[in-house]
Amino acid sequence: MRSPRLAALELRRFGRGKLPRAALVALLLLPLLYGALYLWSFWDPYGRLDRIPVALVNDDKGATAEGRKITAGDDITRGLRDSEVFDWHEVSAAQARAGVEDGTYYLSLTMPADFSTRIASSAGDSPETGALQVRTNDANNYIVGQISRTVFSEVRTAASTKASRSFLDKMFISFSDIHGATAKAADGASDLENGIGKAEKGSKSLADGLKDAESGSGKLSKGLKKLDTGAGDLQDGSQKVADGTQALADRVNGVAAKVGPFLKDNEKTIGDTAQLVADAAGTVRADLDTLVKAAPTAAEGAHTASDALGAVYTARCESQVLPDTACADLKKARDAAADIATIADDLTTLIADQDGDLKTLRTNLGTLQEQAQALADRAPHLSEDLDDAVSKVNKLNTGASEVAAGAKKLHTGLGTAKTGAGDLDEGVTALETGAQDLNGGMFRLVDGSGELADGLHDGAARIPDYDEQDRDARTAVMADPVQLASEDLHKAPNYGTGFAPYFIPLSLWVGAMVAYMLIAPLNRRALAAGASAWRIALAGWLPVVAIGVLQTTALMAVLHWAIGLEMARTAGTVGFLFVVTACFAALVQWLNARFGAAGRILVLALLMLQLTSAGGTYPVQTSPRFFNAIHPYLPMSYVVEALRRLITGGGLQPVWHACVVLVAFTAGALALTALSARRRQVWTLDRLHPELTL
């Protein structure tokens, strides 16, 4: 019996009762549960965002900038309500926070109280960015949070663009102001050029004057050096004088302390004594002349007397006329007379030899007499004169100390003046050099100011002076200078269309998996009849392929006419899905035929591996390395890629590539099934008593 006939007999079993017929209907409709229902639920979620409750909090107090009222919060609120992106609920901040927390609202958008103030600050000295505050709660729904970030990013961009337009409009107005100000500055630069020309002449005169000042400052410095040296000598000399007067004052004060009381108590005695000395000096001076004249005569008389006494002594005593006592007295008288004669001779000789000294003595006696007389006259006032003398000595000492201190200050000041004069000389030299440089710089400045004036005039001509129409046009461009020129080569009209290439093969795999729960992977009649392995494999595969074709037809009819799936290549899509269902049937058949009850588990496991590595939702490159590694070795990877091109459009190379891969998988699976059928024709204990039966 041929394989098609065996397949037909297998299908006729489902017409022998109500339950088999119901099972066949369920088998045909099962892919709809996976394909149609899944796609229907995901068909257009972005088109129903207006059903999502979102809290809107507008705490903005508004602001005033340049006399104009700014209400950015109210403007954004009106724009959001008009957009109908979400189901907006205007509430307070506390209600919004509580609602996001308990799930009443999926998220909240808040305009803070200073929102307009921050936006208006762009025209002030301290610009700040305005912040829209978004609060989400992934515990409510993670996807809504992702969607809101995209939506609010557009809201933020729109608000920023509006604020930028206002700022740029002011900037273009400022250009006009700058144009006018630059023109004035150019005129001022021309005036500056004239003034600098005059200043250049003045700087030359200044340089010449400073050159003369440099010469004078050099002479001043040299003169102050000499004065400083002389002041040093004066300081040393005055200090010595001060030390001497201090010693004199100390000595005079000490003597005065001792002599003062004596003079005060003995003024009369000192006067009388001085008078006596004066009188005695006068008497001695008067008698000195008499002494000179009488000395020779007195000498002669003394010799005469001495000779007479000698003669008397000889006559009286040697002859012992007189008693011894008398002779002794007479001898003394003789000797005394001899001494007097000798003295008289000496006096005569002295007067003769010292005649010059006697004249001096006479003069000195006169001086002594005058001074003694003066002392006698001043004696009643000696204590007063002593106090006056001590006071004058103290004043002299004080004056000498002040002179010494002044000399020291003078020396210090002249030292400072000498240093300052040196610095002055250096400074004047530097000034003279600087003045020369200034003159050169002023000369260059004259040229530079001329260039500045010319440049400002040129700049004023180049600075734009926009009118209102130009400002509006340029503000619009600069506020949003980059437009996203988006071009979608093969746009999927909705979310469901984009996911159809992923859910359709999933439903077909499930259909084949369930079909082999009702149909034996290896035809029992063929096995019992001893048919060839290939015939057994085909007899078990063809019924499921036929059911798969019916499943595909029913699924695509519902997706197209009931849900609205539009395909760029409808016939190609359906034909390709017939190839897909044949491949999936062959793979599921082999797993069940080879592994028996365990094969059903392997079928489910293989489905999971294909779903996670096919790249049906996110690009496979975003998955972990394991899924990237198995991606090219599983058939669903090629099915998803080919269906994208067939449904949304694009090149057909991935489709042909997928067909080749699916045919290869189908042929390989059928060959392995045939090998399994060959093994199943040999009965073993494991087949008679299987370890696991499902």
C-alpha positions in Angstrom: 0.0 0.0 0.0 1.4 3.4 -1.0 2.1 6.2 1.5 -0.6 8.6 0.3 -3.3 6.0 0.7 -2.0 5.1 4.2 -2.1 8.8 5.0 -5.7 9.0 3.8 -6.7 6.0 5.9 -5.2 7.7 8.9 -7.3 10.8 8.3 -10.5 8.8 7.8 -10.3 7.7 11.4 -11.4 11.2 12.5 -14.7 10.7 10.7 -15.9 7.7 12.6 -17.5 9.4 15.5 -18.4 12.7 17.1 -15.4 12.8 19.4 -12.8 12.2 16.6 -14.5 14.9 14.5 -14.4 17.3 17.4 -10.8 16.5 18.0 -10.0 17.2 14.3 -11.8 20.5 14.5 -9.9 21.5 17.7 -6.7 20.4 16.0 -7.4 22.7 13.0 -8.4 25.6 15.2 -5.6 25.3 17.8 -3.1 27.5 15.9 -5.7 30.3 16.0 -5.5 30.3 19.7 -1.8 31.0 19.5 -1.6 33.0 16.3 -4.8 35.0 16.0 -5.5 35.6 19.7 -1.9 36.6 20.5 -1.7 39.0 17.5 -5.1 40.4 18.3 -4.1 41.2 21.8 -0.9 42.9 20.6 -2.3 44.3 17.4 -2.1 48.1 18.1 -1.3 49.0 21.7 0.1 52.4 20.8 -3.2 53.4 19.2 -5.0 52.9 22.5 -2.6 54.9 24.8 -5.5 57.4 25.4 -7.0 54.8 27.6 -4.0 54.8 30.0 -4.8 56.9 33.1 -1.9 59.4 33.8 -1.7 62.0 36.6 -0.9 65.6 35.4 0.3 68.0 38.1 0.6 71.7 37.1 2.2 73.6 40.0 3.7 76.2 37.8 3.3 79.7 39.2 4.2 81.5 36.0 6.8 84.2 35.6 7.4 87.6 34.1 10.2 88.3 31.7 10.7 91.8 30.1 7.2 92.8 31.0 5.7 89.7 29.4 3.8 87.0 31.3 5.1 83.4 30.8 2.9 80.4 31.7 4.8 77.4 30.4 3.0 75.0 32.6 -0.4 76.0 31.3 0.8 75.9 27.7 2.1 72.3 28.1 -1.0 71.2 29.9 -3.2 72.4 27.0 -0.9 70.8 24.5 -1.0 67.5 26.3 -4.8 67.5 26.5 -5.1 68.3 22.9 -2.7 65.5 21.9 -4.8 62.8 23.6 -1.7 60.7 24.1 -2.8 59.5 27.5 -6.0 59.7 29.6 -4.8 62.8 31.6 -6.1 63.5 35.1 -5.2 66.9 36.6 -4.6 66.3 40.3 -2.5 67.6 43.1 1.1 66.4 43.7 0.0 64.3 46.7 -2.8 62.7 44.8 -0.4 61.9 41.9 2.2 60.4 44.2 -0.4 58.2 46.0 -2.1 57.2 42.7 1.2 56.1 41.1 2.0 54.1 44.2 -1.4 52.2 44.4 -1.8 51.8 40.7 -4.6 54.3 40.1 -2.3 56.0 37.6 0.4 54.3 35.6 2.6 57.4 35.9 2.6 61.1 36.6 4.0 64.3 34.9 4.6 67.3 37.1 5.4 70.9 36.2 7.1 72.4 39.3 6.3 75.8 40.7 9.4 77.4 39.3 9.1 75.9 35.8 8.3 79.1 34.0 10.8 81.0 36.1 13.6 78.7 35.0 12.6 79.0 31.4 12.4 82.8 31.7 15.9 82.8 33.3 17.5 82.2 29.8 17.2 85.9 29.2 18.8 86.8 32.6 22.3 86.6 34.1 21.8 83.2 35.7 20.1 80.9 33.2 18.6 77.6 34.5 17.0 74.7 32.8 13.3 73.9 33.5 12.7 70.3 34.7 9.6 68.2 33.9 9.3 65.7 36.6 8.1 62.2 35.6 7.3 59.5 38.2 6.8 55.9 37.0 6.2 52.6 38.9 7.4 49.5 37.1 5.4 47.5 39.6 2.3 48.7 37.8 3.6 48.1 34.2 7.1 48.1 32.9 6.2 48.7 29.2 4.1 51.8 30.1 7.2 53.3 31.7 9.2 52.7 28.5 6.5 54.2 26.4 6.2 57.3 28.6 9.9 58.0 28.3 9.6 58.2 24.6 6.4 60.4 24.8 7.8 62.7 27.4 11.1 63.0 25.5 9.0 64.5 22.7 7.2 66.8 25.1 10.5 68.0 26.5 11.8 68.6 23.0 8.7 70.6 22.1 9.0 72.7 25.3 12.7 73.3 24.7 12.1 74.3 21.1 9.5 76.9 22.2 11.9 78.3 24.9 14.7 78.4 22.3 12.6 80.3 19.9 12.0 83.0 22.5 15.7 83.2 23.4 16.8 83.2 19.7 14.3 86.0 18.9 15.9 88.1 21.6 19.3 87.2 20.3 18.5 88.4 16.8 17.0 91.6 18.2 20.3 92.0 20.1 22.1 91.7 16.7 20.3 94.8 15.6 21.3 96.5 18.8 24.9 95.4 18.4 24.9 96.7 14.8 24.0 100.1 16.0 26.4 100.0 18.9 29.2 98.9 16.7 28.6 101.8 14.3 28.8 104.1 17.3 32.0 102.3 18.5 33.5 102.8 15.1 32.9 106.5 15.3 34.4 106.5 18.7 37.4 104.6 17.5 38.0 107.3 14.9 37.9 109.9 17.7 40.2 107.6 19.7 42.7 107.6 16.8 42.9 111.4 16.9 43.3 111.5 20.7 46.0 108.8 20.6 47.9 110.9 18.1 47.9 113.8 20.6 48.8 111.4 23.3 51.8 110.1 21.3 53.2 113.7 21.1 52.7 114.1 24.9 54.5 110.7 25.5 57.5 112.0 23.6 57.6 115.1 25.7 57.3 113.0 28.8 60.2 110.8 27.7 62.4 113.9 27.2 61.4 115.3 30.6 62.1 112.0 32.3 65.6 111.9 30.7 66.4 115.2 32.4 64.8 113.9 35.6 67.1 110.8 35.4 70.2 113.0 35.3 69.0 115.1 38.3 68.0 112.0 40.3 71.6 110.6 39.8 73.1 113.8 41.2 70.6 113.8 44.1 71.6 110.2 44.9 75.3 111.0 44.9 74.7 114.1 47.1 72.7 112.1 49.6 75.4 109.5 49.8 77.9 112.3 50.9 75.4 113.7 53.4 74.8 110.3 54.8 78.5 109.9 55.4 78.8 113.3 57.1 75.7 112.6 59.1 77.4 109.4 60.3 80.4 111.4 61.5 78.1 114.0 63.1 76.3 111.2 64.9 79.5 109.7 66.3 80.8 113.2 67.4 77.5 114.3 68.9 77.3 111.0 70.8 80.8 111.6 72.3 79.8 115.1 73.3 76.6 113.8 74.9 78.6 111.1 76.8 81.0 113.9 78.0 78.3 116.3 79.1 76.6 113.4 80.8 79.8 112.6 82.8 80.2 116.3 83.6 76.6 116.6 84.7 76.9 113.5 86.9 80.1 114.9 88.4 78.8 118.5 88.9 75.5 117.2 90.3 77.5 115.0 92.8 79.8 117.9 93.9 76.9 120.3 94.1 75.1 117.9 96.3 78.0 117.9 98.7 79.3 121.6 98.4 75.9 123.3 98.1 74.9 122.9 101.8 78.5 124.0 102.9 78.4 127.1 100.7 74.9 128.0 102.0 76.0 127.7 105.6 79.5 129.4 105.3 78.9 132.2 102.8 80.0 134.9 105.4 83.1 132.9 106.5 84.1 132.3 102.8 83.6 136.1 102.2 85.7 137.1 105.2 88.4 134.6 104.3 88.5 135.7 100.7 88.7 139.3 101.9 91.5 138.3 104.2 93.3 136.6 101.3 92.8 139.6 99.2 94.2 141.9 101.8 97.1 139.6 102.6 97.9 139.3 98.9 97.9 143.1 98.6 100.1 143.4 101.7 102.5 140.7 100.4 102.6 142.4 97.0 103.4 145.8 98.7 106.0 144.2 101.0 107.7 142.3 98.1 109.3 145.4 96.8 110.5 146.4 100.3 112.0 142.8 100.7 114.0 143.2 97.5 115.4 146.5 98.6 116.0 145.6 102.3 117.4 142.0 101.7 121.1 143.1 101.1 121.1 145.4 104.0 119.5 142.8 106.2 122.1 140.3 105.1 124.9 142.6 106.1 123.2 143.3 109.5 122.8 139.6 110.0 126.5 138.9 109.3 127.4 141.8 111.6 125.3 140.4 114.4 126.5 136.9 113.8 130.1 138.1 114.0 129.5 140.1 117.2 127.9 137.1 118.9 130.7 134.9 117.8 133.3 137.3 119.3 131.3 137.6 122.5 131.1 133.8 122.8 134.8 133.4 122.2 135.6 136.0 124.7 133.3 134.9 127.4 133.0 131.3 127.1 136.3 130.0 126.0 138.0 132.0 128.8 135.2 130.6 131.0 134.3 133.9 132.3 130.6 133.0 132.3 129.0 129.9 133.8 128.3 126.9 131.6 124.6 127.6 131.5 125.1 131.1 130.2 127.7 129.9 127.8 125.2 127.3 126.4 122.6 130.0 125.8 125.1 132.2 124.3 126.2 129.4 122.0 122.6 128.9 120.8 122.3 132.7 120.1 125.6 132.6 118.2 124.5 129.6 116.1 121.1 131.2 115.5 122.7 134.4 114.4 124.9 132.4 112.0 121.8 130.7 110.6 120.1 134.0 110.1 123.1 135.3 108.3 123.1 132.3 106.1 119.4 132.6 105.4 119.9 136.3 104.7 122.6 135.4 102.2 120.4 132.8 100.6 117.5 135.3 100.4 119.8 137.9 98.8 121.1 135.3 96.3 117.5 134.2 95.6 116.3 137.7 95.0 119.2 138.3 92.7 118.8 135.0 90.8 114.9 134.9 90.6 114.2 138.5 89.7 112.0 137.3 86.8 110.1 134.9 89.0 109.4 137.6 91.5 107.9 139.7 88.8 105.6 136.7 88.0 104.9 136.3 91.7 104.0 139.9 91.9 101.6 139.6 88.9 100.1 136.4 90.4 99.6 138.1 93.7 97.8 140.8 91.9 95.6 138.3 90.2 95.0 136.5 93.4 94.1 139.7 95.1 91.5 140.5 92.4 90.0 137.0 92.4 89.9 136.9 96.2 88.3 140.3 96.3 85.8 139.1 93.7 85.1 136.0 95.7 84.7 138.1 98.8 82.2 140.3 96.9 80.3 137.2 95.5 80.5 135.2 98.7 76.9 136.2 99.9 75.6 134.7 96.5 77.8 131.6 96.2 74.9 129.0 96.8 72.7 130.8 94.2 75.6 130.8 91.6 76.2 127.1 92.3 72.5 126.2 91.6 72.6 128.3 88.4 75.8 126.6 87.3 74.4 123.2 88.0 71.2 124.0 86.0 73.2 125.3 83.1 75.3 122.1 83.1 72.2 120.0 83.1 70.7 122.0 80.3 73.9 121.6 78.4 73.7 117.8 79.0 70.1 117.6 77.9 70.8 119.7 74.8 73.8 117.5 74.0 71.7 114.3 74.3 69.0 115.9 72.1 71.7 116.8 69.6 73.0 113.2 69.6 69.5 111.8 69.1 68.8 114.3 66.4 72.1 113.4 64.7 71.1 109.7 64.9 67.7 110.4 63.3 69.3 112.6 60.8 71.8 109.8 59.9 68.9 107.2 59.7 66.7 109.6 57.7 69.6 110.4 55.3 70.3 106.6 55.0 66.6 106.1 54.1 66.8 109.1 51.8 70.0 107.7 50.2 68.2 104.4 49.6 65.1 106.1 48.3 67.2 108.3 46.1 68.9 105.2 44.7 65.4 103.7 44.1 64.2 107.0 42.7 67.2 107.1 40.4 66.5 103.5 39.3 62.7 104.2 39.1 63.3 107.3 37.0 65.6 105.4 34.8 63.0 102.7 34.4 60.4 105.4 33.8 62.5 107.0 31.2 62.9 103.6 29.5 59.2 103.0 29.9 58.5 106.4 28.5 60.6 105.7 25.5 58.7 102.3 25.1 55.4 104.2 25.7 56.3 106.6 23.0 57.1 103.7 20.6 53.9 101.9 21.7 51.8 105.0 21.3 53.2 105.4 17.8 52.1 101.8 17.1 48.8 102.5 18.9 48.1 105.3 16.5 48.4 102.8 13.7 46.4 100.2 15.6 43.7 102.6 16.5 43.4 103.5 12.8 43.1 99.8 12.0 40.6 99.4 14.8 38.4 102.2 13.5 38.6 100.8 10.0 37.8 97.3 11.4 34.8 98.5 13.4 33.4 100.3 10.4 33.8 97.1 8.4 32.4 95.0 11.3 29.4 97.2 11.6 28.7 96.7 7.9 28.9 92.9 8.4 26.8 92.6 11.5 23.3 91.7 10.4 20.4 94.0 11.1 17.3 91.8 10.9 13.8 93.0 10.5 10.9 91.1 12.1 10.3 88.8 9.1 13.9 87.8 9.0 14.0 87.2 12.7 11.0 84.9 12.6 12.4 82.8 9.8 15.9 82.4 11.3 14.5 81.8 14.8 12.4 78.9 13.5 15.4 77.3 11.8 17.8 77.7 14.8 15.3 76.7 17.4 15.0 73.3 15.6 18.0 73.2 13.3 18.0 69.4 12.8 15.0 67.7 11.4 14.9 63.9 11.5 14.3 62.9 7.9 12.9 59.5 8.7 12.4 57.1 5.9 10.9 53.6 6.6 11.6 51.5 3.6 9.0 48.9 4.5 6.9 50.2 7.4 4.8 47.9 9.5 1.5 49.7 10.0 1.0 48.5 13.6 2.5 46.5 16.4 0.6 43.3 15.4 2.0 43.3 11.9 5.5 43.6 13.3 5.0 40.6 15.6 3.2 38.4 13.1 6.4 36.8 11.7 7.1 35.6 15.3 3.7 34.4 16.4 2.7 32.6 13.1 5.5 30.0 13.2 4.9 29.6 16.9 1.2 28.6 16.3 2.2 26.2 13.4 4.8 24.5 15.6 2.2 24.0 18.3 -0.3 22.7 15.7 2.2 20.1 14.6 3.1 19.2 18.2 -0.6 18.6 19.1 -1.3 16.8 15.8 1.3 14.1 16.7 -0.4 13.7 20.0 -3.5 12.4 18.1 -1.7 10.8 15.1 1.1 8.2 15.5 4.4 9.4 14.1 4.9 6.0 12.5 1.9 4.3 10.7 1.1 1.1 12.6 -0.4 -0.6 9.5 2.7 0.0 7.5 4.9 -1.2 10.4 2.7 -4.4 10.7 2.8 -4.9 7.0 6.5 -4.7 6.9 6.6 -1.7 4.5 9.8 0.1 3.7 11.1 2.6 6.2 10.6 5.5 3.8 7.0 4.6 3.2 6.4 4.3 6.9 7.9 7.7 7.5 5.9 9.4 4.7 2.7 7.7 5.8 3.1 9.2 9.3 4.2 12.6 7.9 1.7 13.4 5.1 -1.5 13.4 7.3 0.0 16.0 9.6 1.2 18.1 6.6 -2.4 18.0 5.3 -3.7 19.1 8.6 -1.0 21.8 8.7 -2.0 23.1 5.4 -5.6 23.4 6.7 -4.4 25.1 9.9 -2.3 27.6 7.9 -5.2 28.4 5.6 -7.6 28.9 8.6 -5.0 31.0 10.5 -4.1 33.3 7.7 -7.8 33.8 6.7 -8.7 35.0 10.2 -5.6 37.1 10.4 -6.3 38.8 7.1 -10.0 39.2 7.0 -10.9 39.3 10.7 -7.9 41.0 12.4 -6.6 43.0 9.4 -3.2 41.7 8.7 -2.0 43.1 5.4 0.8 41.2 3.5 3.0 42.6 0.9 3.1 39.2 -0.8 0.0 37.3 0.3 0.4 34.2 -2.0 4.1 34.0 -1.3 3.4 34.2 2.5 0.8 31.4 2.4 2.9 29.2 0.1 6.0 29.7 2.3 4.0 28.8 5.4 3.0 25.5 3.7 6.7 24.8 3.5 7.1 25.8 7.1 4.4 23.5 8.3 5.8 20.6 6.3 9.3 21.2 7.9 7.9 21.5 11.4 5.8 18.3 11.0 8.9 16.4 9.9 10.9 17.6 12.9 8.1 16.9 15.4 7.5 13.4 13.8 11.2 12.5 14.1 11.5 13.5 17.7 8.4 11.5 18.6 9.4 8.5 16.5 12.9 8.4 17.8 12.4 9.2 21.5 8.8 8.1 22.0 7.1 9.7 25.0 10.3 11.6 25.9 10.2 13.1 22.3 7.1 15.2 23.3 9.2 16.9 26.0 12.0 17.4 23.5 9.6 19.0 21.0 8.5 21.5 23.7 12.2 22.1 24.7 13.1 22.7 21.0 10.2 25.2 20.7 11.5 27.1 23.7 15.1 27.3 22.2 13.7 28.5 18.9 11.5 31.2 20.5 14.4 32.6 22.5 17.0 32.6 19.7 14.9 33.5 16.7 15.1 37.3 17.3 11.3 37.7 17.0 11.0 40.5 19.5 14.5 42.1 20.0 17.5 41.7 17.6 19.2 38.4 18.5 22.5 40.5 19.0 20.9 41.8 22.2 20.5 38.3 23.6 23.2 36.4 25.6 25.9 34.6 23.7 24.3 31.2 24.1 21.2 32.3 22.0 23.5 34.0 19.4 25.4 30.7 19.2 22.3 28.5 18.5 20.5 31.1 16.3 21.9 30.0 12.9 21.2 26.3 13.6 17.5 26.4 14.3 14.8 26.6 11.5 12.6 29.2 13.2 15.4 31.8 12.9 15.1 31.6 9.1 11.3 31.4 9.1 11.0 34.7 11.1 13.4 36.6 8.8 11.7 35.3 5.7 8.2 36.2 6.9 9.3 39.8 7.7 10.2 40.2 4.0 7.0 38.5 2.8 4.6 40.4 5.1 6.2 43.9 5.2 8.2 43.8 2.0 11.9 43.8 1.0 14.3 41.7 -0.9 13.5 38.0 -1.3 17.0 36.6 -0.7 16.3 35.7 2.9 13.1 33.9 1.7 14.9 31.7 -0.8 17.6 31.1 1.8 15.0 30.0 4.3 13.3 27.7 1.8 16.6 25.9 1.2 17.2 25.6 4.9 13.7 24.3 5.5 13.9 21.8 2.7 17.2 20.5 4.1 15.7 20.3 7.6 12.6 18.4 6.2 14.7 16.0 4.2 17.0 15.4 7.2 14.1 14.8 9.6 12.4 12.4 7.2 15.6 10.5 6.8 16.0 10.2 10.5 12.4 9.2 10.9 12.9 6.4 8.3 15.9 5.2 10.3 13.7 5.2 13.4 11.0 3.3 11.5 13.6 0.7 10.5 14.5 0.3 14.2 10.9 0.1 15.2 10.4 -3.0 13.0 12.6 -4.9 15.4 10.9 -5.7 18.7 12.8 -5.4 21.9 12.0 -5.7 25.6 12.1 -1.9 25.9 9.3 -1.6 23.3 7.3 -4.3 25.0 7.7 -2.8 28.4 8.6 1.0 27.9 9.9 2.9 30.9 7.6 5.8 30.3 4.2 6.1 28.6 2.4 9.4 27.8 
